[in-house]
Amino acid sequence: MINKETPELTGHHAIIYTCLKLNGPLGKDGIGRRTGLDVNQCSRALPLLQRMNLVELTGFTVKSDSKRPEREWRAI
């Protein structure tokens, strides 16, 4: 969740952003594996973090846990 009074990240948004900062570019499945978060939490949070100009797509794809291509994200 985003704290509306101050633009600080809280909860799983902060966890996802920190994961990308520490581990470099990852897909949503990679973020989920490293953080223990559900992949759906990652999928919903990444576009919000993108609108906040905290993460961006790399333009590359990586293999998901099911071996399908998924978009790769990085912290800005």
N, C-alpha and C positions, 0 to 999 in steps of 0.2 A: 504494500500500500504506500501511497505517496502522502506525506504530511502536507495538508493544504495550507497550513499557516506558514511553513518554511519549505523551501523546495528540496528538503532532504529526502533521501530514499529510505524507506523502512521495509521491514519484512522481506518477502521473497524478491522484491525489486532490487533491494540492496545486495542480497545474496547473489543474484544473477549478474549484476553489474560488477561486483567484486570478483566473481569467478572469471569473467571475461578479462578483467584487468590483470589478474594473476596468471591465467592460463593461456591467454592469447585467443585468437579466433576459434570459435566452436560452433557446431550446430546445436539445435535445441536438445537433441538426445545426449550429446556430449556434456552440455550444461547440466542436464538432469542427472547423469551418472556421477558427475563430480560434486554436485551439491546435495543430492538426495531428494531434490524437488521432483514433483510430477511433471512429465513432459507437457501436459496441458497448461500448467502454471507458467512454464517457460514460453510456450507458444503465445499465450495471452499477454505476457509482460513485455516481450521483446518489441512489439510495435509501439507500445506506450513509451518505452525507454528510447526508441527511435524518434518519436515525436518530441521528446525532451532533449534531443541532440546529445544523448549519452552513448548510444550504440548506433552502428550502421552495418549494412550488408557489405560483405567483402566483394561480392560479384562472383564468388566461387561457390561450388556445392561440395558437400562432404557426404559420406555414406552414413545413413541413419542406422539405428540398431537392427532394423529389418533389411539393411543393405540397399535401401532406396536412397536416391539423392535428396538432400535437404539443404536449405540455404545456410550459409556460414555467416556468423555475426562477429563483430569485434567492438570493443569499447573504444570510444573516441577520447 
